Amino acid sequence: MVYLLADMFHRQLSLINVFTYHTVRAGGAALTAFFLCVLLGPWIIRRLKEFKIGQYIRQDHVESLHELHKGKAGTPTMGGIMILVSMLAALFIWGRFSNRMLWIAVAVVLFMGGVGFVDDYIKLKRKHNAGLSARAKFAGQIFTGLILGIYLVSNPITVSASFVYPRDVIDWGNLETHLLNADTASNPNAAAKIWSLFPEESRALVRDAQARGEIAGKDRSAVLLGLNSVLRDKTLYEAALWPEAALKPELTSLLQRGLNTLNERDIVRVNRLLIEATFPQAVAASIPSLHTKLGVPGLKEVFIPLGLFFILFVVLVIVSITNAVNLTDGLDGLAAGISIVSILTFAGVAYVISRADWSRYLFLTYVPEASELFVFGSALLGAGLGFLWFNGHPAEIFMGDTGSLSLGAAIGVMALLTKQELLLPIVAGMFVLEALSVVIQVVSYKTTGKRIFRMAPLHHHFELSGWPETKVTMRFWIVALLFALMSLATLKLR
């Protein structure tokens, strides 16, 4: 709402233009979500108590653990509602609704939050820790991952390799300058050759824009129309205009095969690379099928191609991280605190990879629309901190599966939308350790009859080892922060 108003009236009052900046809106979203959560918290807690929506503590657990946790019985749960409501309200005020990344992230979080809500509701009705069946919950996670995976494969979020979209142009002013200089150039050059292949209508609109002193929406469309018409022109390449030494290896390899032997798809790719070489500061570099490839942290331009298997990978990410966060939610403030660290990390990554200059410098995949994930992550950060205000030991409310599944989904979808999928195990390293402890415990017990840990997940092992609950939580937060710092360090190790 704020962005829309600022965009509408910034010409009348230039000062309000600051509210279109991602950093300003991210800060506003975080503060709004935090204070809203803190203000709504007491009211929501009272209502949950009135409806007798309280945590049920199983008595068939390890006896010593039950003794430690029996005082938590009756504490209101479903606190994830506080997080979701505060986040949505903050995004309504500060979000940019024309950005599809925001809609994707919110949809995934709300759907998984809905699955968690149903699970919590069933537990409370039955007054038992058995909510949705494992099969039903798993089905909800798989369904979410499948829909998200299919969408990401069919609607790339990365720079296109065979078409020039508005998001591919990183500096309209620079591009306009080069094209207009080409219009008046007396000597043949690469930009002039590209300009000469523009449709006359497109060239006329760009010239009119020069006379007006700015490029409007229709003029940008004309530029894109011109560039995309050039993509399919077999006469673009001239060796004299593009010296081989200045070309990318991929382009050199295609040209060595001979233009006459290339199919239409290869011609488009050749011309796209020629356009990028001609306007390196204006048109983003592209990699074929980048949206279905996984970048390897710490390695420069090394990708793992998955093709359609990327859909299954998305399912794996959503199922794994939501379950990992759910398993971690066993102590006051534990899952919330670790989630905040992970979300803050990916919010920062989103801001970096939404900038072409920083992405190029760090050799990260450029995702033009990811800037709004910075606002999304900030809103969730504020909501998480607001929830932690009441969830810190001794907790006044628990997040329940409503919160843990939605937070897990948020972390997973941010990793996927920032194209930092393989960074997720490092950023969320503490969640990974918690989940692994359960896997190791189960496998060990089923194969050898012995348990590796006193109890799984890992936080219960340390509880039963004599660590106070607050010490377990604080130390796990510290480890989570160290994992986050390690993940950020890999961004420069390329």
Buried (B, 14 or more C-beta within 10 A) or exposed (E): EBBBEBBEEBEEEEEBBEBBEBEBBBBBBBBBBBBBBBEBBEEBBEEBBEEEBBBBBEEEBEEEBBEBBEEBEEBBBBBBBBBBBBBBBBBBBBBBEEBBBBBBBBBBBBBBBBBBBBBBBBBBEEEEEEBBEEEBBBEBBBBBBBBBBBBBBEEBBBBBBBBBEEBBBBBBEBBBBBBBEBBEBEEEBBBBBBBBBBEEEBBEBBEBBBEEEEBEEEBBEBBBBBBBEBBEBEEBBEEEBBEEEEBEEEBEEBBEEEBEEBEEEEBBBBBBBBBBBBBBEBBBBBBBBBBBBBBBBBEEEEBEEBEEEBBEBBBBBBBBBBBBBBBBBBBBBBBBBBBBBBBBBBBBBBBBBBBBEBBBEBBBBBBBBBBBBBBBBBBBBBBBBBBBBBBBEEBBBBBBBBBBBBBBBBBBBBBBBBBBBBBBBBBBBBBBBBBBBBEBBEEBEEEEEEBBBBBBBBBBBBBBEEBEBBEBBBEBBEBBBEBBEBBBEBBEEB
